[in-house]
Every structure is written in C-alpha cells, then in structure tokens.
Amino acid sequence: MRAIPVRLDWFALLCAIVGSSGARGQAPTPTPGQNVNMVAGRKFPGGDPFLQRQNEPSLALSTRNPLHMLAGANDYRTVDLPNLGDQLPNGGTLTGDAWLGLFKSFNGGQTWQSTLIPGYPQDQTQDVPTEILLHIERAGDRLFPGRGWVGALGRKLRIEAFSIRPLERIAPTDIEFKGFLPRGGETQWVQGGVMCGTRGRRLPLIGFAVRMAPQLAGRFDVIYQGSFFGGGISSPYRNGQPCRAAAADDPLEAINVRIVGRTTDPDRAPPAG
C-alpha cells in the first residue's frame, strides 16, 4: 500500500484548538484600570527632565511575592542632557542615544521607582568595592565579593552573623553596621572588619542596618536590601535605616549592600538597584 503524505497545517490546528476552547467557555473580559506613570516627575535621574520616550519594555513578577515587579525598557531620558563626550572635532555634537531604564514596583504596580542602569554617559556615581563575610547556619563562614546578592537567596539558610570590609577608597573604620535579633534583641554598632552577630548559637539575624561613619556621611550613601524567609526581598533602605521583614522574627537569608559615592549635587540620590 502506498503511503499518502500528510501536510500539517499549524494555523488550522491552532484555530481548531482556540475554537474548541471557546466553545467550552469564554475567557473573562479584562477590566482596565487607571493609567500609572512608571516614570514620575522631571528630576533626573529618577524622573525624565524632557519628557522623553521609553519603549520596548519587558516586565517580570516575583514568584515569591507577585506585588514585586521589575521592568526594563529602552530609555531616552538622557538624550537631551549635556555630555562632555558628545563634542566632535569639527565643532558639532553627537546625537544622544538611549540607555537601559530600570523600573521597580513593590505594591503591584500602583507606584513605581525608575532610574537608569549605572554607566550612562552622565553617571557620576561610583560604587566602593567590598567583600562580605557571612556566617550561615550549617555552612559556617563564607566570604563573598560584595556585588549583588550574597548569602543563600531563596534557600532558607539563616544568616547568623556578617561583616563588611571596604577594599578601596575608604577604610574599614569608615563603615558601621548592626544586626537585629529575635525577640527584640539587637547588637551594638560595629566597624568594618568586625563580625556582627553570633556563631554556632542557632540565633539568626532578623534584620540589619549599615551606615557611614560620621566623618564620611556627607560623601557616601549606603543602600541595602534583605531577603527574608517569609517576607521575601525588602524594599531598599539607606544610611542606617533598619532593614527588617514586616513579620516578627523572620530570619534573614541574603543581603545586598552598595556603598556609593555621592555626586556634587546633594539633591541627586543614587539609584537603589
């Protein structure tokens, strides 16, 4: 018997599937809500001074807390800002180009924080490199480069102690930090290079705070977040503010700490990304 060739029409198959699903029941009609500006204000870098455009966005929701939303897009907010590198030998100027915009919401999109990924031509901030030592339950002491999240993010291993040591530009004594313990306990403020917390006592940290020593408080910002067993990733905190979960005694599993040099404009705060 001669085989008869069969051509699979993917479009027809898709139409059949959609039609059969529609016969079983109609999908709920989306209800539009109020428009929300993801770029608020005109103060740079958190706002858009010239009301330029942002396009081609991508957005993701946290699997641990769907109220936490992160988006990226082509962002043109810098194209009309002066940049010394734009001057050409013939006296002309280069046309500004887009950069990558970063957008965060911690309340399901009702309000947004926006900024640009560091490195754009007008960026005058600079992170201080650090190393972070953590004492993690069942893992002991672990040393990490102080870039991004350090610890056991998402693995529910409790941090019991930590230390932060700057590697350049500032001395260990120029940074101070403290830890928060269950049932209302807390440590003293200690300086960089000193371990903060406990080892081997099964006493987890439930929060922390970091700040510059008074002599450098006007030159640097410290920006930090924590990840907690139940509460997930916190909002950013700055310059000595307590970083704790909303629930009492929620153990800390990872931290993200940045030390950022301030610009000459005291009103311009660095992004918290």
N, C-alpha and C positions, 0 to 999 in steps of 0.2 A: 504494500500500500504506500502511495506517495504522500509524504508529509506536506501539509498545507502551511505555508508561512503565515504567521500572525504578527501584525504590527500593533504595538501597544500605544494607544493614544493617551498620553498622560493628562492632557487637558480634559478629554472626555471623562476620564476616570475621576479627576478632581471634581468636575461638575456633578458627576453621579453621587460622589460622597457628600458634597455640600448639599445637594438636593435631598438626599435621604436623611441627613441630619436635620435639615429644615423642616422635613415632614413630621419629625418626632416632636418638635417644639421650637419655638422661636427664641433666639437669644435675647436677654434683657436689653432694653434700649438704654444706651449711655445717657446720663444726665449731666450736662455741662455745668461746671461751677464758675465761680468768679475768677477772672484772669489774675495772675500773680506775677509781678515782675521779678525775674531771677537776678537782675542787676538793679540794685536800688541806689538812688542818689547819683550825684555827679562828682563826688570827691574821690580822686584816684588814690590807691589802686582798687579800693572796694567798690567804687562807682565808676560811671562812664562819663567823663567830663564833656565829651562832644556828642553824646547820644549816638554813638556808632552802632554797628550791627554785630550780632553774634549769630552764627549759622552752623548747620550740620551737627546738631547735638547728639550725644549718646548719654543714656541715663541708666543707672542701676539702683536697686533697692537692697538693703541689707537682708540677708536670710535670717538673721538673729533678731532684728528689730526693723520691721518694714517702714517705720517712721523715719529712719535714717536713709537719706537719698543722696546720691553722688552723681554729678553730671559733668561732662566736658563738651567744649564746643570751640570752633574757630572764633576768636575774639579780636575785634578790631579797635578796641578802646584806646590803643596806644598810637594809632597811625597818624594822628594829628598832633602828638606831643613831640617837642624838640628832642633831638638826639645828636650828640656831637659826631657820631659815626656816619651821619647822613650826608655830610658835606663832600661834594665831588671836586676834583682838581680844577675843573672848568668853571667853578663857582655855582653850579647847580646843586640840587639836593635829590637824594633818593626818595622815592615814594615809600611811605611806611607800609609794612606788611602786617598780617595778622599774627597773633600768638595763640597759645592754648589757654583758654579760660577754664577755671575750676569753680564749680558751684556745689554748695552743700546745704542740705536742709535736715534739721533734726526734729521736725514736727510734721512730717508727712507732706511737705511742700507748701505749707501755709506761709512761711517766711524762708528767705534764702540768704546765705552769705556767699559772696563771689570774690574772686581775685584772679590773678594770673599765675601760672606755673613759674617759679623763680627762673631767672636767666634772661628775661626780656630786656631789650636794649636800655631801658630807663631804670632797671632794677639796681638799687644801691644797697640792698641788704646783703649780708654775708653771714652764714651760719658758722659758729665756732665748732670745730670738730671735737668730739668727746668719745670716751669709752665708758661703758656702764657695766658694773658688776652686780649680778643678781644672785641671791641665794634662793633657790627654788626647791620646794618640797620634793623629796625622792630623787632629786637631780644634783643637789649640792650647789657649789659656786659655779657660775657660768659668766664668762666675760664676753661682751658684745661690742662691736663698733656702734657708736651712738647715732646711727642713721635709721630713721623709721622706727617701726615697732620692734621691741626687744622683749623676750620672755617666751611664754608658751601660749601665744594668741590662739584662742579657740580650743585649747586642750585641757582647760580646767586644772592646771597645776599652779598651786598657790605660791605667790612671791612672799617670802618671809623677811627679806632684807634687801637693800640696794645701796649702791654708791655710784656717784657720777664724778668723773675726773676729766676736766678740760685738757686738750692736748696742745692747743696753740692759743696765742693772743691773751689769755687770761690765766691766772694761777689757780690752783685748786682751792686756795683760801678765798677766792673771789666769788664762789658759788656756795649757797647754803640750801639744805633740804631737810625735810622731816617726814615721818611716817605716822599714819593713823592706825590704831589697833582696835580689836573688838571691844565691845562694852565701854566705849568712850575713852579708851586709852590713846595716848599719843607720845611720840618721842620728843626730845629736845631738837632744836635746830642744830645740825652738824655741818661741817665744812666738807668740800670736795675731797675725795680720797678716803673718807671715814665711812665705815659701814653703818647704815641706819636700819634698825630693826633687830631681829633675833635670828639665831641659828640653832636648829635642832630642838626647838621647844614647841613645835607644831602650833605656832602663833602667827597667823597670816597677817599681812598688811591689808587693810581695807580702804586705803587711800594714801595720798602723798601730796606734798607741795614743794615747789622749788622756787628760789628767788636769787637774785644777785646780792652780793654784799653791798652795804650802803654806799661805799665809795664808787661803785660802778652801776648803781641802779639807774642812773640817767643815761647810760651809754648802751645798755643791752636790755633786751626783753627775753624772758624765758617763757616758752609756750609749750604746754604739755597736755597729754590726754592719758587716760587709763582705760583698760579693758577689764571688765568685771564678770564674774561667773554668771550672775543673773541679769545684770543691767546692761551688759554689752559695752560698746565703746562710748565713752563720755563725750560731751562737748569739750572744746578746747578751754583750758584755763591758763592764766598768766600771772607771773610775778608774785608768787606766794599765796595765790588763792587755793583753798583746799579742793582737791580733786577726789571726790567720793561718789559712790553709786547712790541712787535715791533710796534703795532698800538698806536697812541697817545691817552692818557686819557682812556685807557682800564682798567676798575675797577678790583681791587684785591678781590678775594673771599675766598682764603685759602692760608696758608703758611706752610712750612716745614722747621724747623730750627734745626740744630745739633751743639753742641759745643763739640769738640773732642780734647782730649789731644794728643799732638804730641809725636812721638817716639824719641829715642835718635838720630836716623838718620835724619838729616834735609832734605835730599833729598826724603824721603818717605812721600808722602802725603796721608792722609786718604781717603777712598772711599767716593764718594758723594751720596751714596744711601739713 
